[in-house]
Amino acid sequence: MHTVMINGLPGSMATKVHEHVLANPQFFAIPYSLTGPEISKEGLYYELLKPWNREGMMNVLKKEHESVVAVDYTLPDAVEDNVDLYSRYRIPFVMGTTGGNRDALEARVQRSVIPAVIAPNMAMPIVALQKFIEDFAAENPGGLEGCTLKIVESHQASKKDTSGTAKAMIKYFKQLGIPYNIEQLHKNKIRGREDSLNFGVPEEHLSGHGYHTYALRGDSGHPGIVLLGQLYHDFLMNNAVFEGYDFGDDDDSETLKFYRTSPDATVFFSIESSGDGQVLNLTHNVDGRDVYALDTLEAVKFLQEQIDAGVKGKAFSMIDVLNWAADKQE
């Protein structure tokens, strides 16, 4: 049994995690949740802990539940204080909230006696994509020099910060030789209803989605674009994380398009390229929040193994969780 404290209730992402915990007999959610001072809504299954009463209640819950893992889906401006709290009370945590200073969060964990998982994205298929781009950049530094990049991301209007996934990808494209900066990303951040609809988001998922497109442009036959397109196609075809996904292609006179879609059609990956290797669009879209919630629970399982093994003061990423999950499948 995995005992979790889901922080950020009654927020949308924390609520989705709570739904999956209630439906999974391997998990138990304690009836407390850290939340901000402005939240007044009480939950059916939990008591909200505000900044002024959480310290006392942390002692209570630690006595009631000796072994507990926190799942954090709060707000960007709260995460650093929350990590300090988890460290003081020796509560390992999975941080799904984006924002905050990630280096500072990891440093806090390293000074503590707890392990943690800290990630800008909890969906393992998207983490696999990040790892693919990270590896490609390491093996081909400067390989996209001379190319331009445009990143467009759309999320629900309630998401305050810019996509953590897109931020993470920027450093890999810089390593590949593209001088892209965060201000360019801010300009292409979509949060409005009409803009999201025009970007292809279904109306029923306006309140919860994550759509990303990375558009690369270069000279005709640019070797970096050609190679990236070929390897990305192979990645979508053969990576075990996409087992069960539907795939297809659309070939016309100007572009080639290949895609894979999750069994419930909520997670979509595609590659679109020109025949002469001049254009490459990489797309990953998520409708709803289920994939994030389910993989958050996988991160909890992973973290519990680290706790049981006596690991202390170490911050893990979702790539670590992805590798752990892959090893379990073998």
N, C-alpha and C positions, 0 to 999 in steps of 0.2 A: 504494500500500500504506500503510495506517494502522497505525503501530506503537503499541501501548498497553501500559501497565503497570496491571494490574487489582489494586487494593489492597482488602483485606478478605477475601481467600481464607483459609480455605475456607467463609466465610459464604455463606448461601443466595443473596443477591442478587448478590454478586460471582461466585459459581459459575454462576449463570444467564447473566450477561454473558459469562463465559469460554466457556460452551457455544456461544453465538451467535458469538463471535469465531472459535472453532475451525471452525465451519461456514461461515464467510464468507471467501472468498479475498481480499477487499479488506482484511482485517485480519490482524495478527500480534501475538500476545501474548508479551512478553518473559518469561523464566522466573523472575521475581521478584515478590513480593507483600509489601507492608507488612502486618503483623498485630500483635496484642497479645501481651504477655508470657505470657498464660495459654494460648495456642493451641499445642498440641503436634503436631497432625496435619499431616503433610507431604503435599503434593500430588504427583500423577503428573507434572505438567507444569511445576512451579514450585518455587522455593525461598522459604521464608518468612523475611522480614527482621524481626527483633525490634528493640525500642528500643535494645538494646545493640550491635547489629552493623550497623544500617542506614546509619549515616553513611559507614562505609568502603565498603560495597557500593554506595552511590549514586555514588561516584566511578567505580567499576568499570563499572556499567551505563551511565553517561553516556559512557564511552569506547567501550563496545561498541555503543551505540545513540544516535547523535548527536541524532536527532529522535524524541521519544517523548511521548505524551500520557498522563497518569495518569487513571485512572477510580477514584474513591474511593467505596467502599461499606464503610466501616469502622464505627466506633462514634461516637456523639455526643461523648463526652468526649475523642476523639482528633483531631477534625477541625482544631482550631485549630493544634495542633502539626504536623499533617500539612501544612497550608497553609504554615506557616513553612518546612517542609522543602522543599516544591515551589518556594517562592520562592527559597530559597538556591541550589538546584541548577538553577534556571531550567527547571522542568518544567511546562508548561501542564497544566491539569487540568479534568476534569468532576467536580463534587461532587454525588453522588447521596445521600450520607449526610445525613439530617435531624438537626436538633439543632445545638448550638453557637450562638454569637452571629453571626447572618448579617451584620449590619452590620460586625462586627469582621472577618469573613472577607473581605468586599468591600474593606474598608479595607486589609487586608494585600495584596490583589491590586493595588490602586491604587498602593501604595508600591513594587511590584515591577516587573520588566520582562517579566512573562508575562501573557497573557490567560487567562481561565477561564470556565467555565459553572457557576453555582451555582444550584441549584433545589430547592425542597421536594418537587417531583414531576416525574418524568422522562417521564410518559405524555402525549404531545401532545394527545390528545382531552381529557384532564382539564385540561391547561394552557389549552386553548381555552375551556373552561368558566370557568376563573379569569379569563381576559381578558374574557369576556363580562360577568361580574359586575363586574369592575373598571370597564369602560366604562359599564355601567348606573349604577354608583354615581357616577361622574364627571359623568354627564349628568343625574342625578336626585338630587342631594344632599338628604338628609332625606326622600326619597320614601317611606320605610317607617316614618316616625314613627308611634307608637301601636301598632305591631305587636310581637309577641313572637317570639323565635327559640329553637329547640332544635336543637342539632347533636349527632348521635350518630355515632360512628365506631368501626368494628371492624377490627382487624388481628390478625395472628398473635401468639401469646403471646410470641414472641421479640422483638417490636418493643418496645424499652424506652421510647421517647419518645411523646408525643402527636402525632397526625397533623400533619405540616407543612402539608399541603394545607388542612386545617380551620383551622389557625392563620392561614394566609394569607387565608382567606376572611373571618375575623372582622373585619379592618380595613375591608373593603368594606361589610359590614353595619353597622358603626359609622358609616361615612360616610353610609349611608342612613338613619341616625337610630335604630338599635336599640342600646341600651346593653348589649351582650353582653361578658362578660369571660372570660379564659382559665380561671378557676376553674370556671365552668360547663361548659366543654368537658372539663376533667379528670374531672368527675363523670360524664360520659356517654361515657367512653373504655372500650371493651369489649376485653378480652384473654382472657377465659375461654372454655372450650369450649362450655358450655351456653348462655351468653349470646350467643355468636356464632351458634350454631345457631338460637337463637330469633330472631335478627336477620335470618335468612335465608341465612346463609353455608352453602354445600354442605359436607358433611363432608369430601369429598376435597380441599377447598381451605382447611381450617382452618390448615394450616401455611404458607399464603401467599395473602393476600387484602388488599384495601383497600375497605371498604364505608363510604359516607358518606350521610347523609340530613340535609338542612337543612329543618326544618319551621317555616313561617311562619304566624302566626295574626294576624288583624286584624278590624276591624269588617266587617260585611257590605258588600260592594261597595267595599272599600278600593281607591282608585284605584292606589296603588303596587303592590299585590298583583296586581290585574287586569292592569296594564301589564307587570309582570315576567313574569307567566304567558304573556301573548301573545307577548312578545319571545323568551322562552326556547323556546316552541314553534317559532317561526320559526327560531331558532338551531339547534335539533335537526333541523329539516326541511332547512335549506339550507346549512349550513356544510360546506365541502369536506372538512374533516377526517373527516367521517362518511361519505364516499363509500363505497358498498358495504355499509354497515350495513343490517340489516333494521329495519323500523319497523312499528309497529302501534298500535292504540288499544283502549281498553276503556271503554265509555260505559255508566254505570248511572244510576239516578235521583238519586244524591247527588254523585257525583264524576266527573271526566273524567280519564282517564289516557292519556298518550302516551309511547311509549318507542322507543329505537333500540338495537340490539345489534350488536356487531362480528361480522364473518363467522365468527370462531372461537368466538363466544358467550362470550368471556371479559371483555368490556368492555360495560357496560350503563348507559344513561342513561335517566332517566324523569322525567316531570312529572305530578303529581297535584294537581288543584284542585277546590274545591267550585264548584257552579254559581253561587253568589252572590258569588264572589270573596272568601270569608272565610278559606279554607285553601289553602296552597300548599306542596307537598312537592317538593323537588328532590333527586333521588337519582343518585349515580354509584357504580357497583360494579365492582371488578376482581377476577377470579379468576386466581390464579397470578401469575407475574412476567414473562412474555414481553413484554408491551407495554412495561414499564419498560426491559427489557434492549435491545430493538430500538431504542427511541427514545434510549437512552443512546448507542448507536452513531451515530445521526443527529447527536447533539450533538457527538460526536467529529469527524465530517465537517465540521460547521459550524465548530468551533473550529480545525480544520486550515486552513480557508480564511482565518480571521482571522490565524493565524500566518503563512501565506504572504503575506498582505497587509501584514505588518509591524506589526500591532496589538500594543501593549504596555500593561501596567498597566490593563487594563479587565476588569471582571466583567460577564459577560452572564447573561441569564436564559433559561429555556426558552421564554419568549414570543419572544425574539429568534430562537431556533432554529425556532419555529413559523412566524414570519413569513418566515424564510429558506426553509423547506420549501415554503411557499405560493408564494413567488416562483418557485421552481424548477418548480412544476407549471404555471405560466402560460405 
